[in-house]
Amino acid sequence: MGLSQVPSCPYTDDLRTLIAARLAGFDVIHRTGAPELKHAAVAIAIVALDEKADTLEAAFLLTARAARLRTHSGQLALPGGRVDAGETIEQAALRELSEELGIDLAPTAVVGRLDDYPTRSGYLISPIVVWTPPGTTARPSSAEVAEVYRVPLAELRRRESPEIFAIPESDRPVIRLSLAPIEGYVNAPTAAVLYQFREVALEGRPTRVDHFDQPVWAWR
């Protein structure tokens, strides 16, 4: 099979090339004119599922936020946070990855980005996709991260995922993901971002996700 197809998600240079090409060909929505939203960047960090295995499967890093954090404590999230003054989106994503998980990457690790996603809690999230080198080990900050997971990219392609359903509080559908080895659900905005990554980078389908809403408890 050629690069146009992804039967699985091996951690190889071919997969990186494919993801970069698909992201480069995607017409990203950059939202402007919303000064009331706080700009944030998140990193979809692609890693080897097990750097000691003979055949490496690709995975991404997901965190459980520390309980002591003032906002969104305990929630499952991609590494990320607010963009500081003078920073680019890419710089903010790499800085947050370093601060939260102790992973220091050069700007050349960035392979692309996805649509900005406005959240109910007042943030404008810009997802940045980065590729980590073999042997990358996360060293999570206990002040920000309660746990870090390596989730196989193949989990994003499960037939029963995502789950999309209605809630009485919104006229927009809500999206969530079930991802092993994590118990429970990954909810929007993280679920929306990961679903768009699957559609665009892994499946080659230009898909928008800003019409997906979040569960009511995540509106605050």
C-alpha positions as CSV (number, residue, x, y, z in Angstrom):
1,M,0.0,0.0,0.0
2,G,1.2,3.5,-0.8
3,L,1.3,6.6,1.3
4,S,-2.2,7.6,0.3
5,Q,-3.6,4.8,2.6
6,V,-3.1,4.3,6.3
7,P,-4.0,0.7,7.1
8,S,-2.5,1.1,10.6
9,C,-0.5,3.7,12.4
10,P,3.1,2.6,12.5
11,Y,5.6,5.1,14.0
12,T,7.7,5.7,10.9
13,D,9.0,8.5,8.8
14,D,6.4,7.6,6.1
15,L,3.6,8.3,8.6
16,R,5.2,11.7,9.5
17,T,5.5,12.5,5.8
18,L,1.9,11.6,5.2
19,I,0.5,13.6,8.1
20,A,2.6,16.6,7.2
21,A,1.4,16.5,3.6
22,R,-2.2,16.2,4.5
23,L,-2.0,19.1,7.1
24,A,-0.2,21.2,4.5
25,G,-3.0,20.7,2.1
26,F,-5.7,21.5,4.6
27,D,-7.3,25.0,4.5
28,V,-7.0,25.9,8.2
29,I,-9.6,28.2,9.7
30,H,-7.8,31.0,11.6
31,R,-10.4,32.8,13.7
32,T,-10.0,36.5,14.3
33,G,-12.2,39.3,15.6
34,A,-12.9,37.6,18.9
35,P,-10.9,39.6,21.5
36,E,-13.2,38.3,24.3
37,L,-11.6,34.8,23.9
38,K,-8.3,33.9,25.5
39,H,-6.0,32.4,23.0
40,A,-4.5,29.0,23.8
41,A,-2.4,26.4,22.0
42,V,-2.5,22.6,22.5
43,A,0.0,20.1,21.2
44,I,-1.0,16.8,19.5
45,A,2.4,15.2,20.2
46,I,3.0,12.0,18.2
47,V,5.2,9.5,20.0
48,A,6.1,5.8,19.8
49,L,3.6,3.7,21.8
50,D,6.5,1.6,23.2
51,E,10.0,2.6,22.2
52,K,11.3,-0.8,23.4
53,A,9.1,-2.9,21.0
54,D,10.4,-4.3,17.7
55,T,7.5,-2.9,15.7
56,L,6.6,0.6,16.8
57,E,3.0,1.8,16.7
58,A,2.4,5.5,16.8
59,A,0.5,7.1,19.7
60,F,-0.3,10.6,21.0
61,L,0.1,12.0,24.5
62,L,-3.0,12.8,26.6
63,T,-3.0,14.1,30.1
64,A,-5.3,14.2,33.1
65,R,-5.0,17.7,34.6
66,A,-4.0,18.0,38.2
67,A,-6.8,18.4,40.8
68,R,-5.2,21.5,42.2
69,L,-5.6,23.6,39.0
70,R,-8.0,26.4,39.2
71,T,-9.7,25.7,35.8
72,H,-10.7,22.3,34.3
73,S,-9.1,20.4,37.1
74,G,-9.1,16.6,36.6
75,Q,-10.2,16.8,33.0
76,L,-8.6,14.8,30.2
77,A,-6.7,17.2,27.9
78,L,-4.0,17.7,25.4
79,P,-0.8,19.5,26.7
80,G,-1.4,23.2,26.3
81,G,-2.3,26.5,27.7
82,R,-2.5,30.2,27.1
83,V,-0.4,32.0,24.5
84,D,1.9,34.5,26.0
85,A,2.4,38.0,24.6
86,G,4.8,37.9,21.7
87,E,4.6,34.2,21.2
88,T,3.4,32.4,18.0
89,I,0.9,29.6,18.3
90,E,3.7,27.1,17.6
91,Q,6.0,28.5,20.2
92,A,3.2,28.4,22.8
93,A,2.5,24.7,22.1
94,L,6.1,23.7,22.3
95,R,6.6,25.7,25.5
96,E,3.5,24.1,27.2
97,L,4.7,20.6,26.1
98,S,8.0,21.4,27.8
99,E,6.4,22.8,31.0
100,E,3.8,20.1,31.4
101,L,5.6,17.0,30.2
102,G,9.3,17.9,30.2
103,I,9.6,17.3,26.4
104,D,11.8,19.9,24.7
105,L,11.4,20.0,20.9
106,A,12.9,22.2,18.2
107,P,10.6,24.2,16.0
108,T,11.3,21.7,13.2
109,A,9.2,19.2,15.2
110,V,6.0,21.0,14.2
111,V,4.3,19.2,11.3
112,G,1.2,21.3,10.9
113,R,-1.9,22.7,12.6
114,L,-5.7,22.3,12.6
115,D,-8.7,24.7,12.9
116,D,-9.1,27.1,15.8
117,Y,-11.8,25.9,18.1
118,P,-13.8,28.4,20.3
119,T,-14.8,26.9,23.7
120,R,-17.8,27.6,25.9
121,S,-15.4,28.5,28.7
122,G,-13.9,31.5,26.8
123,Y,-10.9,30.1,25.0
124,L,-9.8,30.0,21.4
125,I,-7.8,26.8,21.0
126,S,-5.2,26.4,18.2
127,P,-4.1,22.7,17.8
128,I,-0.5,22.2,16.7
129,V,0.7,18.7,15.6
130,V,4.3,17.8,16.6
131,W,6.4,14.7,16.0
132,T,8.7,13.6,18.8
133,P,11.9,11.6,18.2
134,P,12.3,7.9,19.1
135,G,12.9,7.3,22.8
136,T,11.0,10.4,23.9
137,T,10.0,10.1,27.6
138,A,7.5,12.3,29.3
139,R,8.4,13.7,32.7
140,P,5.1,15.2,33.8
141,S,5.0,18.2,36.1
142,S,3.1,17.3,39.3
143,A,1.8,20.8,39.6
144,E,-0.1,20.6,36.3
145,V,-0.5,16.9,35.4
146,A,-2.0,14.1,37.4
147,E,-1.3,11.4,34.8
148,V,-0.1,11.1,31.3
149,Y,-1.3,8.5,28.7
150,R,0.2,7.1,25.5
151,V,-2.9,6.5,23.4
152,P,-2.5,4.5,20.2
153,L,-3.4,6.5,17.1
154,A,-5.4,3.5,16.0
155,E,-7.8,4.2,18.8
156,L,-9.0,7.3,17.0
157,R,-10.1,5.0,14.1
158,R,-12.4,2.7,16.0
159,R,-15.7,2.2,14.2
160,E,-17.8,3.0,17.2
161,S,-16.0,6.3,17.7
162,P,-16.8,9.1,18.0
163,E,-20.1,9.2,19.8
164,I,-22.3,12.1,18.7
165,F,-25.5,13.0,20.6
166,A,-27.9,15.7,21.4
167,I,-28.4,17.6,24.7
168,P,-31.4,19.8,25.6
169,E,-29.2,22.7,26.5
170,S,-27.8,23.2,23.0
171,D,-28.9,23.0,19.3
172,R,-25.4,21.7,18.4
173,P,-24.4,18.0,18.6
174,V,-22.0,17.0,21.4
175,I,-19.0,14.8,20.6
176,R,-17.0,12.5,22.8
177,L,-14.5,9.7,22.3
178,S,-13.8,6.4,24.0
179,L,-10.1,5.7,23.9
180,A,-8.3,2.7,25.5
181,P,-6.5,2.6,27.9
182,I,-8.4,5.5,29.4
183,E,-11.5,4.9,31.5
184,G,-14.5,7.0,30.7
185,Y,-14.8,9.5,27.9
186,V,-12.7,12.3,26.3
187,N,-15.0,15.2,25.8
188,A,-14.9,18.3,23.6
189,P,-13.0,20.5,23.0
190,T,-10.3,17.8,23.2
191,A,-12.6,15.2,21.5
192,A,-13.4,17.7,18.6
193,V,-9.7,18.4,18.1
194,L,-8.7,14.8,18.0
195,Y,-11.6,13.9,15.7
196,Q,-10.5,16.5,13.2
197,F,-6.9,15.2,13.5
198,R,-8.2,11.7,12.6
199,E,-10.2,12.9,9.7
200,V,-7.7,15.2,8.2
201,A,-4.3,13.7,9.0
202,L,-5.1,10.0,9.2
203,E,-8.0,9.6,6.8
204,G,-7.4,12.4,4.4
205,R,-10.8,13.9,4.7
206,P,-11.2,17.7,5.1
207,T,-13.6,17.9,8.0
208,R,-14.7,20.8,10.2
209,V,-15.6,20.4,13.9
210,D,-16.6,23.8,15.2
211,H,-20.2,22.8,15.1
212,F,-19.7,20.3,17.8
213,D,-20.6,21.4,21.3
214,Q,-19.2,20.5,24.7
215,P,-21.0,18.9,27.7
216,V,-22.7,21.4,29.9
217,W,-20.3,20.8,32.8
218,A,-17.4,21.9,30.5
219,W,-19.0,25.3,29.7
220,R,-17.5,26.9,32.8
